Amino acid sequence: MSFVCSKQPGGILLAVALLTATTNAPAAELPCQEQLRSSPFKIAYETYGNDNWEIFVMNADGSNPVNLTQTPKAHEHYPQVSPDGTKICFSVDEGEGRDAVRSLWVMDSDGRNRKKLVDSAREPFWRRDGKVIGFLPQEFPKFNVMDYYTKGMSFYELATGQITEHPNSTNLFHLYNPSFAANGKWIVSTVHAGMGFDHAILAIEVLGTNVINLHIPGCRPCLSPDGKQIAWGSGDHEVVAAPIDLETNLPTVGPWRLRIRDKTNETYHVDWSPDSRFVTLSRGLASKGDPTKTGTFLSACEIVGVYAPGWDICAIRAESEGVVDLNHATEADFLMLTTNGFSNKESSWFLPKGP
């Protein structure tokens, strides 16, 4: 048995006992750190340093973080990597307060060929073929940081620059955190105080007008790459994973099979690894931001554009069943990927392409 140090949010170092891995041990029995160290995947994420939001990319085990944006006068966040791993769409804020403009941009996954696509566009998400980026238009001309400050849904075709509206766009409002299902039939999203719902997670028909309440509490759903599982925040201190059936005309969520809990920290922004073996999430203490930080806003710290002091990203084995308590789990179950607490949020996994 060996011991390693794991730095937790708040700067506490914990000594964690690990069984020494043998070369013939099955992958599922290896400590989380060992599995991620040999993983080919990378993770994009947003972070705040030197008075600026930037987008970084790191290895799956948190090593070798690289700043892709390096733009001291623009604030980049909410990175979403294309399904083929070649591009990243993201949000950029320019200006301060109610005069800020949040725009949709895209770049190669190495940070090159950066391009603005649409102004006053929020919450970008990729169609599974990587040819179209969905986005949510801003509700009113003046900026508001609230994540559900949206009205309608539109799609940007990368090859032509053409923008088309969802066929039910006029009836879609106060959505946030949408994502395409792998089969292209549904978009899953949260709604807040809109469309006849107080707060709900919905399945929205892509080519029609059907809107299905999935009857699960919480927000910010994320579909696994194969479209067979859904993960979401069931509350401020829990992320859940469960099977989902999106092949029918009435999508349903099955029994909750994995519950990731943290009584001390809030847990948000779950994302699946491309092989669905891991999820990442952001965790840290609740706050309302920091008004001294340039390019940030005051609101709940999990919201895009709000500084979350002490927040970091961790990875958890998604093949686990039952409850994983992050206050007591060891690195056999999870691994902190960032430790500097610089408002590290919105992780997005991908498999990079070779030169």
C-alpha positions as CSV (number, residue, x, y, z in Angstrom):
1,M,0.0,0.0,0.0
2,S,1.2,3.5,-0.8
3,F,0.1,7.0,0.1
4,V,-0.5,10.1,-2.0
5,C,-1.6,13.6,-1.1
6,S,-4.9,14.8,-2.5
7,K,-5.6,18.6,-2.4
8,Q,-9.2,19.3,-1.7
9,P,-11.2,22.6,-2.2
10,G,-10.2,25.0,0.6
11,G,-6.5,23.9,0.4
12,I,-6.8,20.9,2.7
13,L,-4.3,18.1,2.0
14,L,-5.5,14.6,2.6
15,A,-3.3,11.5,2.8
16,V,-5.1,8.8,0.8
17,A,-4.1,5.2,0.9
18,L,-3.9,3.4,-2.4
19,L,-3.4,-0.2,-3.2
20,T,-0.4,-0.7,-5.4
21,A,-1.6,-1.6,-8.9
22,T,-0.2,-4.6,-10.7
23,T,0.3,-4.8,-14.4
24,N,-2.3,-7.5,-14.8
25,A,-5.0,-5.8,-12.7
26,P,-8.3,-5.1,-14.5
27,A,-8.7,-1.5,-15.5
28,A,-11.8,-1.1,-13.3
29,E,-9.8,-2.1,-10.2
30,L,-7.0,0.4,-10.8
31,P,-7.1,3.7,-8.8
32,C,-8.9,6.5,-10.6
33,Q,-5.6,8.4,-11.0
34,E,-3.9,5.5,-12.8
35,Q,-6.8,5.0,-15.2
36,L,-6.9,8.7,-16.0
37,R,-3.1,9.0,-16.4
38,S,-3.2,6.5,-19.2
39,S,-6.4,7.9,-20.8
40,P,-6.1,9.4,-24.4
41,F,-8.8,12.0,-23.6
42,K,-8.4,15.7,-22.8
43,I,-10.7,18.1,-21.0
44,A,-11.5,21.7,-21.8
45,Y,-12.7,24.0,-19.1
46,E,-13.1,27.6,-18.1
47,T,-11.0,29.3,-15.4
48,Y,-10.4,32.8,-14.1
49,G,-6.9,34.2,-13.6
50,N,-5.1,37.6,-13.9
51,D,-8.5,39.4,-14.0
52,N,-9.6,37.4,-17.0
53,W,-11.8,34.4,-18.0
54,E,-9.9,31.9,-20.2
55,I,-10.4,28.5,-21.7
56,F,-7.8,25.9,-20.8
57,V,-7.3,22.3,-21.9
58,M,-5.7,19.6,-19.7
59,N,-5.0,15.9,-19.8
60,A,-7.6,13.6,-18.3
61,D,-5.7,13.3,-15.1
62,G,-5.4,17.1,-14.7
63,S,-1.8,17.3,-15.9
64,N,-0.4,19.8,-18.4
65,P,-3.0,22.6,-18.4
66,V,-2.7,24.8,-21.4
67,N,-4.3,28.3,-21.9
68,L,-6.0,28.2,-25.4
69,T,-7.3,31.7,-25.5
70,Q,-4.9,34.2,-23.8
71,T,-7.0,37.3,-24.5
72,P,-6.7,39.8,-21.6
73,K,-9.5,42.1,-22.9
74,A,-12.1,39.4,-23.7
75,H,-13.7,36.9,-21.3
76,E,-14.1,33.3,-22.6
77,H,-16.2,30.6,-20.9
78,Y,-18.6,27.7,-21.4
79,P,-16.4,25.6,-23.7
80,Q,-18.2,22.8,-25.6
81,V,-16.0,20.5,-27.7
82,S,-17.4,19.1,-31.0
83,P,-18.2,15.3,-31.0
84,D,-15.2,14.7,-33.3
85,G,-12.8,16.6,-31.0
86,T,-11.6,19.1,-33.6
87,K,-13.4,22.3,-32.6
88,I,-14.6,24.1,-29.5
89,C,-17.6,26.5,-29.4
90,F,-17.7,28.9,-26.5
91,S,-19.1,32.2,-25.2
92,V,-17.2,35.5,-25.1
93,D,-18.2,38.5,-22.9
94,E,-17.1,41.9,-23.9
95,G,-18.1,45.0,-21.9
96,E,-19.2,45.4,-18.3
97,G,-22.5,45.3,-16.5
98,R,-25.8,45.6,-18.5
99,D,-23.8,46.8,-21.5
100,A,-21.9,43.5,-21.8
101,V,-22.4,41.5,-25.0
102,R,-22.2,37.7,-24.8
103,S,-21.4,36.2,-28.2
104,L,-21.0,32.7,-29.7
105,W,-17.5,31.9,-31.1
106,V,-15.8,28.8,-32.4
107,M,-12.1,27.7,-32.7
108,D,-10.0,24.7,-33.4
109,S,-9.5,22.5,-30.3
110,D,-5.8,23.7,-30.2
111,G,-7.0,27.4,-30.0
112,R,-6.3,28.3,-33.6
113,N,-8.7,29.8,-36.2
114,R,-10.8,31.6,-33.7
115,K,-14.0,33.1,-35.2
116,K,-17.1,35.0,-34.0
117,L,-20.4,33.6,-35.2
118,V,-23.4,35.4,-33.5
119,D,-23.9,38.2,-31.0
120,S,-26.3,38.0,-28.0
121,A,-26.1,34.2,-28.2
122,R,-25.9,31.9,-25.2
123,E,-25.5,28.2,-24.1
124,P,-24.0,26.8,-27.3
125,F,-24.3,23.0,-28.0
126,W,-23.2,20.7,-30.8
127,R,-25.3,18.6,-33.1
128,R,-23.8,15.1,-33.1
129,D,-22.5,15.3,-36.7
130,G,-20.4,18.4,-35.7
131,K,-21.8,20.5,-38.6
132,V,-24.3,22.6,-36.6
133,I,-24.1,24.5,-33.3
134,G,-27.3,25.2,-31.5
135,F,-27.6,28.3,-29.3
136,L,-30.2,30.2,-27.3
137,P,-30.8,33.9,-28.2
138,Q,-30.7,36.4,-25.4
139,E,-34.2,37.4,-24.2
140,F,-33.7,41.2,-24.2
141,P,-31.1,43.6,-25.7
142,K,-29.6,44.6,-22.3
143,F,-27.4,42.0,-20.7
144,N,-28.4,39.9,-17.7
145,V,-26.2,37.2,-16.2
146,M,-29.1,34.8,-15.3
147,D,-28.6,31.6,-17.2
148,Y,-32.3,31.4,-18.2
149,Y,-32.3,34.8,-19.8
150,T,-33.1,33.3,-23.1
151,K,-35.9,33.2,-25.7
152,G,-36.1,30.9,-28.6
153,M,-33.6,28.4,-30.0
154,S,-31.5,28.6,-33.2
155,F,-29.0,26.6,-35.2
156,Y,-25.8,27.8,-36.9
157,E,-24.6,25.8,-39.9
158,L,-20.8,26.0,-39.9
159,A,-20.4,25.4,-43.6
160,T,-22.7,28.1,-44.8
161,G,-23.1,30.5,-41.9
162,Q,-26.9,30.1,-42.2
163,I,-29.0,30.5,-39.1
164,T,-32.3,28.6,-38.8
165,E,-34.8,28.7,-35.9
166,H,-36.2,25.6,-34.1
167,P,-39.6,24.8,-35.5
168,N,-41.1,25.5,-32.1
169,S,-38.8,28.5,-31.3
170,T,-41.5,31.0,-30.5
171,N,-42.7,28.8,-27.7
172,L,-39.3,28.1,-26.2
173,F,-38.1,30.5,-23.5
174,H,-36.1,30.5,-20.3
175,L,-34.2,27.4,-21.3
176,Y,-30.6,26.8,-20.3
177,N,-27.9,24.1,-20.7
178,P,-29.3,22.3,-23.7
179,S,-27.7,19.3,-25.4
180,F,-28.4,17.1,-28.4
181,A,-29.2,13.5,-28.0
182,A,-27.0,11.1,-30.0
183,N,-29.8,10.0,-32.2
184,G,-30.6,13.6,-33.2
185,K,-34.3,13.3,-32.3
186,W,-34.3,15.2,-29.0
187,I,-32.7,18.1,-27.2
188,V,-32.5,17.9,-23.4
189,S,-32.5,21.2,-21.4
190,T,-33.5,22.9,-18.2
191,V,-36.3,25.4,-18.1
192,H,-36.8,28.0,-15.3
193,A,-40.1,30.0,-15.0
194,G,-41.1,29.5,-18.6
195,M,-43.2,27.4,-21.0
196,G,-45.7,26.7,-18.2
197,F,-43.1,25.2,-15.9
198,D,-41.7,26.5,-12.6
199,H,-38.5,24.5,-12.9
200,A,-38.0,21.3,-14.9
201,I,-35.7,19.2,-17.2
202,L,-37.3,18.7,-20.6
203,A,-36.9,16.7,-23.7
204,I,-37.6,18.9,-26.7
205,E,-38.3,17.3,-30.1
206,V,-35.7,18.6,-32.7
207,L,-38.0,18.5,-35.7
208,G,-41.3,19.0,-34.1
209,T,-43.2,20.7,-31.3
210,N,-43.3,18.0,-28.6
211,V,-42.0,19.0,-25.2
212,I,-41.7,16.2,-22.6
213,N,-41.2,16.7,-18.9
214,L,-38.7,14.1,-17.7
215,H,-40.0,14.5,-14.2
216,I,-36.6,14.6,-12.5
217,P,-35.7,17.4,-10.1
218,G,-32.7,19.7,-10.6
219,C,-30.9,21.2,-13.6
220,R,-28.1,21.2,-16.1
221,P,-28.6,17.7,-17.7
222,C,-25.8,16.1,-19.7
223,L,-26.4,13.1,-22.0
224,S,-23.8,10.4,-22.4
225,P,-22.1,10.2,-25.8
226,D,-24.1,7.0,-26.7
227,G,-27.4,8.7,-25.6
228,K,-28.3,5.9,-23.2
229,Q,-27.5,7.8,-19.9
230,I,-28.3,11.1,-18.4
231,A,-26.4,12.9,-15.6
232,W,-27.7,16.1,-13.9
233,G,-27.6,18.0,-10.7
234,S,-30.5,16.8,-8.6
235,G,-29.8,19.5,-6.0
236,D,-27.0,21.8,-5.0
237,H,-25.0,19.0,-3.3
238,E,-25.7,16.0,-5.5
239,V,-25.1,14.8,-9.1
240,V,-27.0,11.8,-10.3
241,A,-26.7,9.4,-13.3
242,A,-29.5,7.2,-14.6
243,P,-30.5,5.4,-17.8
244,I,-32.7,7.3,-20.3
245,D,-34.7,6.1,-23.2
246,L,-34.7,8.7,-26.1
247,E,-35.7,6.2,-28.8
248,T,-39.5,6.6,-28.1
249,N,-42.0,9.4,-28.6
250,L,-42.2,9.7,-24.8
251,P,-38.7,9.8,-23.4
252,T,-38.3,8.5,-19.8
253,V,-35.6,8.4,-17.2
254,G,-35.0,5.1,-15.4
255,P,-33.9,4.3,-11.8
256,W,-31.1,6.5,-10.4
257,R,-28.1,4.2,-10.4
258,L,-25.3,6.6,-9.2
259,R,-25.5,9.5,-6.7
260,I,-22.4,11.7,-6.2
261,R,-22.8,13.7,-3.0
262,D,-20.9,16.4,-1.2
263,K,-22.5,17.9,1.9
264,T,-19.7,20.5,2.2
265,N,-19.5,21.8,-1.4
266,E,-21.9,22.5,-4.1
267,T,-21.6,20.2,-7.2
268,Y,-22.4,21.4,-10.7
269,H,-21.5,21.2,-14.4
270,V,-21.4,17.4,-15.0
271,D,-19.9,16.0,-18.2
272,W,-19.2,12.5,-19.5
273,S,-16.0,11.1,-20.8
274,P,-16.2,9.9,-24.5
275,D,-16.3,6.3,-23.3
276,S,-18.8,7.0,-20.6
277,R,-16.5,5.5,-17.9
278,F,-16.0,8.8,-16.1
279,V,-17.9,12.0,-15.3
280,T,-16.4,15.3,-14.2
281,L,-18.0,18.0,-12.2
282,S,-17.2,21.3,-10.5
283,R,-17.3,21.6,-6.7
284,G,-16.8,24.4,-4.2
285,L,-18.5,26.4,-1.5
286,A,-21.6,28.4,-2.3
287,S,-21.2,32.1,-3.0
288,K,-22.6,35.0,-5.0
289,G,-19.4,35.9,-6.9
290,D,-16.9,38.7,-6.3
291,P,-17.6,42.2,-7.5
292,T,-13.9,43.1,-7.5
293,K,-13.3,40.7,-10.3
294,T,-13.3,42.4,-13.8
295,G,-15.6,40.8,-16.3
296,T,-17.7,38.9,-13.6
297,F,-21.2,39.4,-12.2
298,L,-23.0,39.0,-9.0
299,S,-25.3,35.9,-8.8
300,A,-25.2,32.3,-7.8
301,C,-21.6,31.2,-8.4
302,E,-22.5,28.2,-10.6
303,I,-23.8,30.6,-13.3
304,V,-21.7,31.4,-16.4
305,G,-19.8,34.6,-15.9
306,V,-20.0,34.5,-12.0
307,Y,-16.7,34.0,-10.2
308,A,-16.7,30.9,-8.0
309,P,-13.9,31.2,-5.5
310,G,-12.3,27.9,-4.5
311,W,-14.1,25.9,-7.2
312,D,-12.3,23.0,-8.8
313,I,-13.0,20.1,-11.1
314,C,-12.9,16.5,-10.2
315,A,-13.4,13.2,-12.0
316,I,-15.5,10.3,-10.7
317,R,-15.8,6.7,-12.0
318,A,-19.2,6.7,-13.7
319,E,-19.3,2.9,-13.8
320,S,-19.8,2.9,-10.0
321,E,-23.3,2.1,-8.5
322,G,-25.0,3.5,-5.4
323,V,-23.7,6.6,-3.5
324,V,-20.2,8.1,-3.8
325,D,-19.6,10.6,-0.9
326,L,-16.9,13.0,-2.0
327,N,-16.3,14.0,1.6
328,H,-15.1,10.4,2.4
329,A,-14.2,8.9,-1.0
330,T,-10.6,8.0,-1.8
331,E,-8.7,8.3,-5.1
332,A,-9.8,4.8,-5.9
333,D,-13.2,6.5,-6.7
334,F,-12.3,10.0,-7.7
335,L,-9.5,12.5,-8.5
336,M,-9.2,16.2,-8.2
337,L,-8.1,17.5,-11.6
338,T,-7.6,21.2,-10.7
339,T,-6.5,22.4,-7.2
340,N,-5.9,26.2,-7.6
341,G,-9.5,27.2,-6.9
342,F,-9.6,29.7,-9.7
343,S,-13.3,29.3,-10.5
344,N,-12.7,26.2,-12.6
345,K,-16.0,25.2,-14.2
346,E,-17.8,23.8,-17.2
347,S,-15.6,20.8,-18.1
348,S,-15.9,19.3,-21.6
349,W,-14.2,16.0,-22.5
350,F,-12.9,15.1,-25.9
351,L,-10.6,12.8,-27.9
352,P,-8.0,15.0,-29.6
353,K,-7.2,14.3,-33.3
354,G,-3.6,13.7,-34.4
355,P,-1.7,16.1,-36.7
